[in-house]
Each structure stands twice: as C-alpha cells, then as structure tokens.
C-alpha cells in the first residue's frame, strides 16, 4: 500500500469520527488503567458494566487495596478470568502505592512492570490518558492492519512498529482508536462488512464480501 492511499484511509476515518476515543468508561488515568487491565479477553460492554458498580465504591489504589481480592471479586466476577484479574489488580494497586505515590506513571517501563499490564495495556494508557502517539495493537487492529495492508505484519509487535512508522503524523494520535472501531463494527473477524465500508475502494483485501440478500 502506498503512502497516498494510506493517508486517504485515515482522512476518511477522521471525517467520519473526528474525535475518537476508547469505549471503556473512565474519569481518571487510574480508572482507565483498571478498565484496560480488566478488558483482556473481555468486551468493553462487560467491563463497563462491572466498573459502573466498582468505581463508585473504590476508584483509587488505596480504596481497592482496602477491598482486597475477596472484596473486588464480586464486582468483576462477570468478566472473564476474573480471579486472576482480581489478584493482578490488587498487586498493581499495591505497587502504585509503594513505588509511585498512588499515581499512574507516564512511563512505559513502569507501566509494564505492573502485574497484569502488558505492552498493549501500557500503550492504551499512554495514548488515551497521556496523549502519546502510541498504537496498542489488539486483535482488531492486528486484523485490520493485515487485511487492508495498512500495516501488515506476522506478530503484534511487528504490526505496532510498522504502523508507528507508516501512519501519517497528522493521524498518529488517534489511529489506534479509528482502527479498533473499524475492526469492531465493520471489518469484523468472521465476515467483514465490505459493502458498507468507507475505505472499500482503498482496502487491498482481495475477497471482499457482498451485501446479504
């Protein structure tokens, strides 16, 4: 895919959604960190349903540590892998209190050192909470990048690095959100809805789908 085509793709995505953001509900960097930590192998809808109950009770590291694993678990038991996530959440809060004064660090290495926080979660927090031009490659972005040929790669890190290099500077801040939303609602895993895709003519996916009868 050439640079002109890639630029036009992002221009169109921006025209449709000028100010994209995460669908996870949060008010502070800490709430965002918690929501993203809980979202691994879970839907944003299920995470939002849980945090709407959790955050009014505990939305700081101090309050969540006070709840403990047994106190947190009832709030998140509807989310996949909730037992492991409860342990990671408490451990992460303890580390934030011990090493960062209870604040979410604006530092990739420090974020990735938190239990249950990998590169993708760190990228989401850095991008959404702190305005970094980071691109968190989840399953949606990995699929869209390879299917459209915007930034193909065999691994998540390869796609991330390629997108960081190839996405035009004017669009890097929001590229992460545009690609996730495009993959979630149009360029779906099982059957992309090519017939209503705003970048259909620019996409290099060969076997484009037709509208349902």
Rosetta constraint file for C-alpha pairs under 8 A:
AtomPair CA 1 CA 5 HARMONIC 6.66 0.50
AtomPair CA 1 CA 6 HARMONIC 6.84 0.50
AtomPair CA 1 CA 149 HARMONIC 6.20 0.50
AtomPair CA 1 CA 150 HARMONIC 6.48 0.50
AtomPair CA 1 CA 204 HARMONIC 7.63 0.50
AtomPair CA 2 CA 6 HARMONIC 6.39 0.50
AtomPair CA 3 CA 7 HARMONIC 6.06 0.50
AtomPair CA 3 CA 166 HARMONIC 7.72 0.50
AtomPair CA 4 CA 8 HARMONIC 6.28 0.50
AtomPair CA 5 CA 9 HARMONIC 6.29 0.50
AtomPair CA 5 CA 202 HARMONIC 6.36 0.50
AtomPair CA 6 CA 10 HARMONIC 6.59 0.50
AtomPair CA 6 CA 150 HARMONIC 6.32 0.50
AtomPair CA 6 CA 167 HARMONIC 7.32 0.50
AtomPair CA 6 CA 168 HARMONIC 7.97 0.50
AtomPair CA 7 CA 11 HARMONIC 6.12 0.50
AtomPair CA 7 CA 167 HARMONIC 7.51 0.50
AtomPair CA 7 CA 168 HARMONIC 6.37 0.50
AtomPair CA 8 CA 12 HARMONIC 6.17 0.50
AtomPair CA 9 CA 13 HARMONIC 6.33 0.50
AtomPair CA 9 CA 199 HARMONIC 6.03 0.50
AtomPair CA 9 CA 202 HARMONIC 6.94 0.50
AtomPair CA 10 CA 14 HARMONIC 5.97 0.50
AtomPair CA 10 CA 171 HARMONIC 6.71 0.50
AtomPair CA 10 CA 175 HARMONIC 7.56 0.50
AtomPair CA 11 CA 15 HARMONIC 6.18 0.50
AtomPair CA 12 CA 16 HARMONIC 6.35 0.50
AtomPair CA 12 CA 198 HARMONIC 7.15 0.50
AtomPair CA 12 CA 199 HARMONIC 7.32 0.50
AtomPair CA 13 CA 17 HARMONIC 6.20 0.50
AtomPair CA 13 CA 18 HARMONIC 7.85 0.50
AtomPair CA 13 CA 178 HARMONIC 6.47 0.50
AtomPair CA 13 CA 198 HARMONIC 7.74 0.50
AtomPair CA 14 CA 18 HARMONIC 4.74 0.50
AtomPair CA 14 CA 19 HARMONIC 7.66 0.50
AtomPair CA 14 CA 178 HARMONIC 7.67 0.50
AtomPair CA 17 CA 178 HARMONIC 7.82 0.50
AtomPair CA 19 CA 174 HARMONIC 7.79 0.50
AtomPair CA 20 CA 174 HARMONIC 6.65 0.50
AtomPair CA 20 CA 177 HARMONIC 5.88 0.50
AtomPair CA 20 CA 178 HARMONIC 6.58 0.50
AtomPair CA 21 CA 128 HARMONIC 7.33 0.50
AtomPair CA 21 CA 174 HARMONIC 7.74 0.50
AtomPair CA 21 CA 177 HARMONIC 5.80 0.50
AtomPair CA 22 CA 128 HARMONIC 7.51 0.50
AtomPair CA 22 CA 177 HARMONIC 6.51 0.50
AtomPair CA 23 CA 44 HARMONIC 6.50 0.50
AtomPair CA 24 CA 32 HARMONIC 7.51 0.50
AtomPair CA 24 CA 35 HARMONIC 6.63 0.50
AtomPair CA 24 CA 36 HARMONIC 7.65 0.50
AtomPair CA 24 CA 44 HARMONIC 5.65 0.50
AtomPair CA 24 CA 45 HARMONIC 7.78 0.50
AtomPair CA 24 CA 47 HARMONIC 7.38 0.50
AtomPair CA 24 CA 48 HARMONIC 6.19 0.50
AtomPair CA 25 CA 32 HARMONIC 7.45 0.50
AtomPair CA 25 CA 35 HARMONIC 7.57 0.50
AtomPair CA 25 CA 48 HARMONIC 5.98 0.50
AtomPair CA 25 CA 51 HARMONIC 7.90 0.50
AtomPair CA 26 CA 31 HARMONIC 5.24 0.50
AtomPair CA 26 CA 32 HARMONIC 5.26 0.50
AtomPair CA 26 CA 35 HARMONIC 7.46 0.50
AtomPair CA 27 CA 31 HARMONIC 6.32 0.50
AtomPair CA 27 CA 32 HARMONIC 7.29 0.50
AtomPair CA 28 CA 32 HARMONIC 6.30 0.50
AtomPair CA 28 CA 129 HARMONIC 7.73 0.50
AtomPair CA 29 CA 33 HARMONIC 6.15 0.50
AtomPair CA 29 CA 104 HARMONIC 6.46 0.50
AtomPair CA 29 CA 125 HARMONIC 7.18 0.50
AtomPair CA 29 CA 129 HARMONIC 5.44 0.50
AtomPair CA 30 CA 34 HARMONIC 6.25 0.50
AtomPair CA 30 CA 59 HARMONIC 7.49 0.50
AtomPair CA 30 CA 60 HARMONIC 6.90 0.50
AtomPair CA 30 CA 61 HARMONIC 7.90 0.50
AtomPair CA 30 CA 103 HARMONIC 7.34 0.50
AtomPair CA 30 CA 104 HARMONIC 5.99 0.50
AtomPair CA 31 CA 35 HARMONIC 6.12 0.50
AtomPair CA 31 CA 55 HARMONIC 7.63 0.50
AtomPair CA 31 CA 59 HARMONIC 6.31 0.50
AtomPair CA 31 CA 60 HARMONIC 7.74 0.50
AtomPair CA 32 CA 36 HARMONIC 6.08 0.50
AtomPair CA 32 CA 125 HARMONIC 6.84 0.50
AtomPair CA 32 CA 129 HARMONIC 7.44 0.50
AtomPair CA 33 CA 37 HARMONIC 6.04 0.50
AtomPair CA 33 CA 104 HARMONIC 7.87 0.50
AtomPair CA 33 CA 121 HARMONIC 7.59 0.50
AtomPair CA 33 CA 125 HARMONIC 6.28 0.50
AtomPair CA 34 CA 38 HARMONIC 6.19 0.50
AtomPair CA 34 CA 89 HARMONIC 7.20 0.50
AtomPair CA 35 CA 39 HARMONIC 6.11 0.50
AtomPair CA 35 CA 47 HARMONIC 6.51 0.50
AtomPair CA 35 CA 48 HARMONIC 7.63 0.50
AtomPair CA 35 CA 51 HARMONIC 7.17 0.50
AtomPair CA 36 CA 40 HARMONIC 7.06 0.50
AtomPair CA 36 CA 121 HARMONIC 6.07 0.50
AtomPair CA 36 CA 124 HARMONIC 7.61 0.50
AtomPair CA 36 CA 125 HARMONIC 7.96 0.50
AtomPair CA 37 CA 85 HARMONIC 7.44 0.50
AtomPair CA 37 CA 89 HARMONIC 7.63 0.50
AtomPair CA 37 CA 116 HARMONIC 6.48 0.50
AtomPair CA 37 CA 117 HARMONIC 6.35 0.50
AtomPair CA 37 CA 121 HARMONIC 6.67 0.50
AtomPair CA 38 CA 42 HARMONIC 7.43 0.50
AtomPair CA 38 CA 47 HARMONIC 6.52 0.50
AtomPair CA 38 CA 79 HARMONIC 7.55 0.50
AtomPair CA 38 CA 82 HARMONIC 7.89 0.50
AtomPair CA 38 CA 85 HARMONIC 6.37 0.50
AtomPair CA 39 CA 43 HARMONIC 6.29 0.50
AtomPair CA 39 CA 44 HARMONIC 6.35 0.50
AtomPair CA 39 CA 47 HARMONIC 6.10 0.50
AtomPair CA 41 CA 80 HARMONIC 6.62 0.50
AtomPair CA 42 CA 46 HARMONIC 6.79 0.50
AtomPair CA 42 CA 47 HARMONIC 7.13 0.50
AtomPair CA 42 CA 79 HARMONIC 6.36 0.50
AtomPair CA 42 CA 80 HARMONIC 5.93 0.50
AtomPair CA 43 CA 47 HARMONIC 6.42 0.50
AtomPair CA 44 CA 48 HARMONIC 6.00 0.50
AtomPair CA 45 CA 49 HARMONIC 6.24 0.50
AtomPair CA 46 CA 50 HARMONIC 6.42 0.50
AtomPair CA 46 CA 78 HARMONIC 7.28 0.50
AtomPair CA 46 CA 79 HARMONIC 6.33 0.50
AtomPair CA 47 CA 51 HARMONIC 6.12 0.50
AtomPair CA 47 CA 76 HARMONIC 7.88 0.50
AtomPair CA 47 CA 79 HARMONIC 6.76 0.50
AtomPair CA 48 CA 52 HARMONIC 5.95 0.50
AtomPair CA 49 CA 53 HARMONIC 7.10 0.50
AtomPair CA 50 CA 54 HARMONIC 6.22 0.50
AtomPair CA 50 CA 75 HARMONIC 5.77 0.50
AtomPair CA 50 CA 76 HARMONIC 5.53 0.50
AtomPair CA 50 CA 78 HARMONIC 7.48 0.50
AtomPair CA 50 CA 79 HARMONIC 7.77 0.50
AtomPair CA 51 CA 55 HARMONIC 5.45 0.50
AtomPair CA 51 CA 75 HARMONIC 7.54 0.50
AtomPair CA 51 CA 76 HARMONIC 7.83 0.50
AtomPair CA 52 CA 56 HARMONIC 7.01 0.50
AtomPair CA 53 CA 57 HARMONIC 7.16 0.50
AtomPair CA 53 CA 75 HARMONIC 6.59 0.50
AtomPair CA 54 CA 58 HARMONIC 5.90 0.50
AtomPair CA 54 CA 59 HARMONIC 7.32 0.50
AtomPair CA 54 CA 72 HARMONIC 7.77 0.50
AtomPair CA 54 CA 75 HARMONIC 5.80 0.50
AtomPair CA 55 CA 59 HARMONIC 4.59 0.50
AtomPair CA 57 CA 63 HARMONIC 7.91 0.50
AtomPair CA 58 CA 63 HARMONIC 5.00 0.50
AtomPair CA 58 CA 64 HARMONIC 5.47 0.50
AtomPair CA 58 CA 67 HARMONIC 7.95 0.50
AtomPair CA 59 CA 63 HARMONIC 6.64 0.50
AtomPair CA 59 CA 64 HARMONIC 6.90 0.50
AtomPair CA 60 CA 64 HARMONIC 6.26 0.50
AtomPair CA 60 CA 102 HARMONIC 7.80 0.50
AtomPair CA 61 CA 65 HARMONIC 6.02 0.50
AtomPair CA 61 CA 93 HARMONIC 4.69 0.50
AtomPair CA 61 CA 94 HARMONIC 7.12 0.50
AtomPair CA 61 CA 96 HARMONIC 7.12 0.50
AtomPair CA 61 CA 97 HARMONIC 6.85 0.50
AtomPair CA 61 CA 102 HARMONIC 6.11 0.50
AtomPair CA 62 CA 66 HARMONIC 6.22 0.50
AtomPair CA 62 CA 93 HARMONIC 7.29 0.50
AtomPair CA 62 CA 97 HARMONIC 7.45 0.50
AtomPair CA 62 CA 102 HARMONIC 7.52 0.50
AtomPair CA 63 CA 67 HARMONIC 6.41 0.50
AtomPair CA 64 CA 68 HARMONIC 6.44 0.50
AtomPair CA 64 CA 72 HARMONIC 7.17 0.50
AtomPair CA 64 CA 90 HARMONIC 6.77 0.50
AtomPair CA 64 CA 93 HARMONIC 7.14 0.50
AtomPair CA 65 CA 90 HARMONIC 5.64 0.50
AtomPair CA 65 CA 93 HARMONIC 6.35 0.50
AtomPair CA 65 CA 94 HARMONIC 6.67 0.50
AtomPair CA 67 CA 71 HARMONIC 4.52 0.50
AtomPair CA 67 CA 72 HARMONIC 5.94 0.50
AtomPair CA 68 CA 72 HARMONIC 6.12 0.50
AtomPair CA 68 CA 90 HARMONIC 6.38 0.50
AtomPair CA 69 CA 73 HARMONIC 5.97 0.50
AtomPair CA 69 CA 86 HARMONIC 5.56 0.50
AtomPair CA 69 CA 87 HARMONIC 5.97 0.50
AtomPair CA 69 CA 90 HARMONIC 6.48 0.50
AtomPair CA 70 CA 74 HARMONIC 7.48 0.50
AtomPair CA 71 CA 75 HARMONIC 7.93 0.50
AtomPair CA 72 CA 76 HARMONIC 6.81 0.50
AtomPair CA 72 CA 86 HARMONIC 6.35 0.50
AtomPair CA 73 CA 77 HARMONIC 5.68 0.50
AtomPair CA 73 CA 82 HARMONIC 6.98 0.50
AtomPair CA 73 CA 83 HARMONIC 6.93 0.50
AtomPair CA 73 CA 86 HARMONIC 6.01 0.50
AtomPair CA 76 CA 82 HARMONIC 5.99 0.50
AtomPair CA 76 CA 86 HARMONIC 7.72 0.50
AtomPair CA 77 CA 82 HARMONIC 5.40 0.50
AtomPair CA 77 CA 83 HARMONIC 7.57 0.50
AtomPair CA 78 CA 82 HARMONIC 7.39 0.50
AtomPair CA 81 CA 85 HARMONIC 6.19 0.50
AtomPair CA 82 CA 86 HARMONIC 5.90 0.50
AtomPair CA 83 CA 87 HARMONIC 6.57 0.50
AtomPair CA 84 CA 88 HARMONIC 6.23 0.50
AtomPair CA 85 CA 89 HARMONIC 5.90 0.50
AtomPair CA 85 CA 116 HARMONIC 7.19 0.50
AtomPair CA 86 CA 90 HARMONIC 6.32 0.50
AtomPair CA 87 CA 91 HARMONIC 6.20 0.50
AtomPair CA 88 CA 92 HARMONIC 5.89 0.50
AtomPair CA 88 CA 115 HARMONIC 5.16 0.50
AtomPair CA 88 CA 116 HARMONIC 5.34 0.50
AtomPair CA 89 CA 93 HARMONIC 6.18 0.50
AtomPair CA 89 CA 115 HARMONIC 7.34 0.50
AtomPair CA 89 CA 116 HARMONIC 7.43 0.50
AtomPair CA 90 CA 94 HARMONIC 6.21 0.50
AtomPair CA 91 CA 95 HARMONIC 6.25 0.50
AtomPair CA 91 CA 114 HARMONIC 7.79 0.50
AtomPair CA 91 CA 115 HARMONIC 6.28 0.50
AtomPair CA 92 CA 96 HARMONIC 6.16 0.50
AtomPair CA 92 CA 114 HARMONIC 5.26 0.50
AtomPair CA 92 CA 115 HARMONIC 5.35 0.50
AtomPair CA 92 CA 116 HARMONIC 7.63 0.50
AtomPair CA 93 CA 97 HARMONIC 6.23 0.50
AtomPair CA 93 CA 102 HARMONIC 7.43 0.50
AtomPair CA 94 CA 98 HARMONIC 6.11 0.50
AtomPair CA 95 CA 99 HARMONIC 5.75 0.50
AtomPair CA 95 CA 100 HARMONIC 7.47 0.50
AtomPair CA 95 CA 114 HARMONIC 6.99 0.50
AtomPair CA 96 CA 100 HARMONIC 4.96 0.50
AtomPair CA 96 CA 101 HARMONIC 6.34 0.50
AtomPair CA 96 CA 102 HARMONIC 4.77 0.50
AtomPair CA 96 CA 103 HARMONIC 6.30 0.50
AtomPair CA 96 CA 104 HARMONIC 6.86 0.50
AtomPair CA 97 CA 101 HARMONIC 4.90 0.50
AtomPair CA 97 CA 102 HARMONIC 4.14 0.50
AtomPair CA 97 CA 103 HARMONIC 7.47 0.50
AtomPair CA 98 CA 102 HARMONIC 7.44 0.50
AtomPair CA 100 CA 104 HARMONIC 7.11 0.50
AtomPair CA 100 CA 105 HARMONIC 6.79 0.50
AtomPair CA 104 CA 111 HARMONIC 7.78 0.50
AtomPair CA 105 CA 110 HARMONIC 6.48 0.50
AtomPair CA 105 CA 111 HARMONIC 6.49 0.50
AtomPair CA 106 CA 110 HARMONIC 7.92 0.50
AtomPair CA 106 CA 111 HARMONIC 7.66 0.50
AtomPair CA 106 CA 126 HARMONIC 6.56 0.50
AtomPair CA 106 CA 130 HARMONIC 6.99 0.50
AtomPair CA 107 CA 111 HARMONIC 6.13 0.50
AtomPair CA 107 CA 126 HARMONIC 7.74 0.50
AtomPair CA 108 CA 112 HARMONIC 6.10 0.50
AtomPair CA 108 CA 119 HARMONIC 7.94 0.50
AtomPair CA 108 CA 122 HARMONIC 6.11 0.50
AtomPair CA 108 CA 123 HARMONIC 7.62 0.50
AtomPair CA 108 CA 126 HARMONIC 7.58 0.50
AtomPair CA 109 CA 113 HARMONIC 6.26 0.50
AtomPair CA 110 CA 114 HARMONIC 6.95 0.50
AtomPair CA 111 CA 117 HARMONIC 6.68 0.50
AtomPair CA 111 CA 118 HARMONIC 7.93 0.50
AtomPair CA 111 CA 122 HARMONIC 5.72 0.50
AtomPair CA 112 CA 117 HARMONIC 5.33 0.50
AtomPair CA 112 CA 118 HARMONIC 5.27 0.50
AtomPair CA 112 CA 119 HARMONIC 6.23 0.50
AtomPair CA 112 CA 122 HARMONIC 6.22 0.50
AtomPair CA 113 CA 117 HARMONIC 7.13 0.50
AtomPair CA 117 CA 121 HARMONIC 5.67 0.50
AtomPair CA 117 CA 122 HARMONIC 6.57 0.50
AtomPair CA 118 CA 122 HARMONIC 6.21 0.50
AtomPair CA 119 CA 123 HARMONIC 6.08 0.50
AtomPair CA 119 CA 136 HARMONIC 7.62 0.50
AtomPair CA 120 CA 124 HARMONIC 6.31 0.50
AtomPair CA 120 CA 136 HARMONIC 4.80 0.50
AtomPair CA 120 CA 137 HARMONIC 6.26 0.50
AtomPair CA 120 CA 138 HARMONIC 7.01 0.50
AtomPair CA 121 CA 125 HARMONIC 6.33 0.50
AtomPair CA 121 CA 136 HARMONIC 7.22 0.50
AtomPair CA 122 CA 126 HARMONIC 6.07 0.50
AtomPair CA 122 CA 136 HARMONIC 7.97 0.50
AtomPair CA 123 CA 127 HARMONIC 5.94 0.50
AtomPair CA 123 CA 134 HARMONIC 5.58 0.50
AtomPair CA 123 CA 135 HARMONIC 6.17 0.50
AtomPair CA 123 CA 136 HARMONIC 5.01 0.50
AtomPair CA 124 CA 128 HARMONIC 5.79 0.50
AtomPair CA 124 CA 129 HARMONIC 7.84 0.50
AtomPair CA 124 CA 134 HARMONIC 7.48 0.50
AtomPair CA 124 CA 135 HARMONIC 7.34 0.50
AtomPair CA 124 CA 136 HARMONIC 5.66 0.50
AtomPair CA 125 CA 129 HARMONIC 5.26 0.50
AtomPair CA 125 CA 130 HARMONIC 6.96 0.50
AtomPair CA 126 CA 130 HARMONIC 5.04 0.50
AtomPair CA 126 CA 131 HARMONIC 6.35 0.50
AtomPair CA 126 CA 132 HARMONIC 5.39 0.50
AtomPair CA 126 CA 134 HARMONIC 6.85 0.50
AtomPair CA 127 CA 131 HARMONIC 4.70 0.50
AtomPair CA 127 CA 132 HARMONIC 4.36 0.50
AtomPair CA 127 CA 133 HARMONIC 5.88 0.50
AtomPair CA 127 CA 134 HARMONIC 5.44 0.50
AtomPair CA 127 CA 135 HARMONIC 7.36 0.50
AtomPair CA 127 CA 173 HARMONIC 7.24 0.50
AtomPair CA 128 CA 132 HARMONIC 7.48 0.50
AtomPair CA 131 CA 173 HARMONIC 7.05 0.50
AtomPair CA 132 CA 173 HARMONIC 6.75 0.50
AtomPair CA 133 CA 172 HARMONIC 5.46 0.50
AtomPair CA 133 CA 173 HARMONIC 4.51 0.50
AtomPair CA 133 CA 174 HARMONIC 7.62 0.50
AtomPair CA 134 CA 164 HARMONIC 7.39 0.50
AtomPair CA 134 CA 172 HARMONIC 7.58 0.50
AtomPair CA 134 CA 173 HARMONIC 7.22 0.50
AtomPair CA 134 CA 176 HARMONIC 7.56 0.50
AtomPair CA 135 CA 160 HARMONIC 6.27 0.50
AtomPair CA 135 CA 163 HARMONIC 7.56 0.50
AtomPair CA 135 CA 164 HARMONIC 6.98 0.50
AtomPair CA 135 CA 172 HARMONIC 7.94 0.50
AtomPair CA 135 CA 175 HARMONIC 7.11 0.50
AtomPair CA 135 CA 176 HARMONIC 5.01 0.50
AtomPair CA 136 CA 160 HARMONIC 7.10 0.50
AtomPair CA 136 CA 176 HARMONIC 6.30 0.50
AtomPair CA 137 CA 141 HARMONIC 5.33 0.50
AtomPair CA 137 CA 142 HARMONIC 5.94 0.50
AtomPair CA 137 CA 156 HARMONIC 6.14 0.50
AtomPair CA 137 CA 157 HARMONIC 7.75 0.50
AtomPair CA 137 CA 159 HARMONIC 7.29 0.50
AtomPair CA 137 CA 160 HARMONIC 6.01 0.50
AtomPair CA 137 CA 176 HARMONIC 7.65 0.50
AtomPair CA 138 CA 142 HARMONIC 6.05 0.50
AtomPair CA 138 CA 156 HARMONIC 7.66 0.50
AtomPair CA 138 CA 180 HARMONIC 7.77 0.50
AtomPair CA 139 CA 143 HARMONIC 6.08 0.50
AtomPair CA 140 CA 144 HARMONIC 6.15 0.50
AtomPair CA 140 CA 179 HARMONIC 7.28 0.50
AtomPair CA 140 CA 180 HARMONIC 5.42 0.50
AtomPair CA 140 CA 183 HARMONIC 4.85 0.50
AtomPair CA 140 CA 184 HARMONIC 6.39 0.50
AtomPair CA 140 CA 188 HARMONIC 7.91 0.50
AtomPair CA 140 CA 189 HARMONIC 7.84 0.50
AtomPair CA 141 CA 145 HARMONIC 5.80 0.50
AtomPair CA 141 CA 176 HARMONIC 7.62 0.50
AtomPair CA 141 CA 179 HARMONIC 5.56 0.50
AtomPair CA 141 CA 180 HARMONIC 5.47 0.50
AtomPair CA 141 CA 183 HARMONIC 6.60 0.50
AtomPair CA 142 CA 146 HARMONIC 6.27 0.50
AtomPair CA 142 CA 152 HARMONIC 7.91 0.50
AtomPair CA 142 CA 156 HARMONIC 6.51 0.50
AtomPair CA 142 CA 159 HARMONIC 6.67 0.50
AtomPair CA 143 CA 147 HARMONIC 5.82 0.50
AtomPair CA 143 CA 183 HARMONIC 7.31 0.50
AtomPair CA 143 CA 189 HARMONIC 7.38 0.50
AtomPair CA 144 CA 148 HARMONIC 5.75 0.50
AtomPair CA 144 CA 149 HARMONIC 7.72 0.50
AtomPair CA 144 CA 150 HARMONIC 7.66 0.50
AtomPair CA 144 CA 179 HARMONIC 6.85 0.50
AtomPair CA 144 CA 182 HARMONIC 7.76 0.50
AtomPair CA 144 CA 183 HARMONIC 5.97 0.50
AtomPair CA 144 CA 187 HARMONIC 6.68 0.50
AtomPair CA 145 CA 149 HARMONIC 5.53 0.50
AtomPair CA 145 CA 150 HARMONIC 4.97 0.50
AtomPair CA 145 CA 151 HARMONIC 4.75 0.50
AtomPair CA 145 CA 152 HARMONIC 5.29 0.50
AtomPair CA 145 CA 153 HARMONIC 7.87 0.50
AtomPair CA 145 CA 159 HARMONIC 7.14 0.50
AtomPair CA 146 CA 150 HARMONIC 6.84 0.50
AtomPair CA 146 CA 151 HARMONIC 6.25 0.50
AtomPair CA 146 CA 152 HARMONIC 4.18 0.50
AtomPair CA 146 CA 153 HARMONIC 6.53 0.50
AtomPair CA 147 CA 152 HARMONIC 7.63 0.50
AtomPair CA 147 CA 203 HARMONIC 7.88 0.50
AtomPair CA 147 CA 204 HARMONIC 7.15 0.50
AtomPair CA 147 CA 205 HARMONIC 5.35 0.50
AtomPair CA 148 CA 203 HARMONIC 4.68 0.50
AtomPair CA 148 CA 204 HARMONIC 5.00 0.50
AtomPair CA 148 CA 205 HARMONIC 5.26 0.50
AtomPair CA 149 CA 203 HARMONIC 7.15 0.50
AtomPair CA 149 CA 204 HARMONIC 6.03 0.50
AtomPair CA 149 CA 205 HARMONIC 7.41 0.50
AtomPair CA 150 CA 163 HARMONIC 7.57 0.50
AtomPair CA 151 CA 159 HARMONIC 5.93 0.50
AtomPair CA 151 CA 162 HARMONIC 5.61 0.50
AtomPair CA 151 CA 163 HARMONIC 5.33 0.50
AtomPair CA 151 CA 166 HARMONIC 7.17 0.50
AtomPair CA 152 CA 158 HARMONIC 8.00 0.50
AtomPair CA 152 CA 159 HARMONIC 5.85 0.50
AtomPair CA 152 CA 162 HARMONIC 7.42 0.50
AtomPair CA 153 CA 158 HARMONIC 5.25 0.50
AtomPair CA 153 CA 159 HARMONIC 4.75 0.50
AtomPair CA 153 CA 162 HARMONIC 7.58 0.50
AtomPair CA 154 CA 158 HARMONIC 6.54 0.50
AtomPair CA 154 CA 159 HARMONIC 7.27 0.50
AtomPair CA 155 CA 159 HARMONIC 6.31 0.50
AtomPair CA 156 CA 160 HARMONIC 6.15 0.50
AtomPair CA 157 CA 161 HARMONIC 6.12 0.50
AtomPair CA 158 CA 162 HARMONIC 6.10 0.50
AtomPair CA 159 CA 163 HARMONIC 6.02 0.50
AtomPair CA 160 CA 164 HARMONIC 6.14 0.50
AtomPair CA 161 CA 165 HARMONIC 6.27 0.50
AtomPair CA 162 CA 166 HARMONIC 5.97 0.50
AtomPair CA 163 CA 167 HARMONIC 5.44 0.50
AtomPair CA 164 CA 172 HARMONIC 7.41 0.50
AtomPair CA 167 CA 171 HARMONIC 6.69 0.50
AtomPair CA 167 CA 172 HARMONIC 6.01 0.50
AtomPair CA 167 CA 175 HARMONIC 7.58 0.50
AtomPair CA 168 CA 172 HARMONIC 6.40 0.50
AtomPair CA 171 CA 175 HARMONIC 5.75 0.50
AtomPair CA 172 CA 176 HARMONIC 7.62 0.50
AtomPair CA 174 CA 178 HARMONIC 6.42 0.50
AtomPair CA 175 CA 179 HARMONIC 6.12 0.50
AtomPair CA 176 CA 180 HARMONIC 6.31 0.50
AtomPair CA 177 CA 181 HARMONIC 6.13 0.50
AtomPair CA 178 CA 182 HARMONIC 6.03 0.50
AtomPair CA 179 CA 183 HARMONIC 6.11 0.50
AtomPair CA 180 CA 184 HARMONIC 6.03 0.50
AtomPair CA 181 CA 185 HARMONIC 6.05 0.50
AtomPair CA 181 CA 186 HARMONIC 7.92 0.50
AtomPair CA 182 CA 186 HARMONIC 5.38 0.50
AtomPair CA 182 CA 187 HARMONIC 5.87 0.50
AtomPair CA 183 CA 187 HARMONIC 4.41 0.50
AtomPair CA 183 CA 188 HARMONIC 5.41 0.50
AtomPair CA 183 CA 189 HARMONIC 7.63 0.50
AtomPair CA 184 CA 188 HARMONIC 5.87 0.50
AtomPair CA 186 CA 192 HARMONIC 5.92 0.50
AtomPair CA 186 CA 193 HARMONIC 5.26 0.50
AtomPair CA 186 CA 194 HARMONIC 7.27 0.50
AtomPair CA 186 CA 196 HARMONIC 7.58 0.50
AtomPair CA 186 CA 197 HARMONIC 6.47 0.50
AtomPair CA 187 CA 191 HARMONIC 7.48 0.50
AtomPair CA 187 CA 192 HARMONIC 4.30 0.50
AtomPair CA 187 CA 193 HARMONIC 6.03 0.50
AtomPair CA 187 CA 194 HARMONIC 7.15 0.50
AtomPair CA 187 CA 197 HARMONIC 7.78 0.50
AtomPair CA 188 CA 192 HARMONIC 4.48 0.50
AtomPair CA 188 CA 193 HARMONIC 6.98 0.50
AtomPair CA 191 CA 209 HARMONIC 7.40 0.50
AtomPair CA 192 CA 208 HARMONIC 7.74 0.50
AtomPair CA 192 CA 209 HARMONIC 6.70 0.50
AtomPair CA 193 CA 197 HARMONIC 6.51 0.50
AtomPair CA 193 CA 209 HARMONIC 6.44 0.50
AtomPair CA 193 CA 210 HARMONIC 7.67 0.50
AtomPair CA 193 CA 211 HARMONIC 7.44 0.50
AtomPair CA 194 CA 200 HARMONIC 6.15 0.50
AtomPair CA 194 CA 208 HARMONIC 5.85 0.50
AtomPair CA 194 CA 209 HARMONIC 5.38 0.50
AtomPair CA 194 CA 210 HARMONIC 6.80 0.50
AtomPair CA 194 CA 211 HARMONIC 7.85 0.50
AtomPair CA 195 CA 200 HARMONIC 7.47 0.50
AtomPair CA 195 CA 209 HARMONIC 6.61 0.50
AtomPair CA 195 CA 210 HARMONIC 5.69 0.50
AtomPair CA 195 CA 211 HARMONIC 5.57 0.50
AtomPair CA 196 CA 200 HARMONIC 7.83 0.50
AtomPair CA 199 CA 203 HARMONIC 6.02 0.50
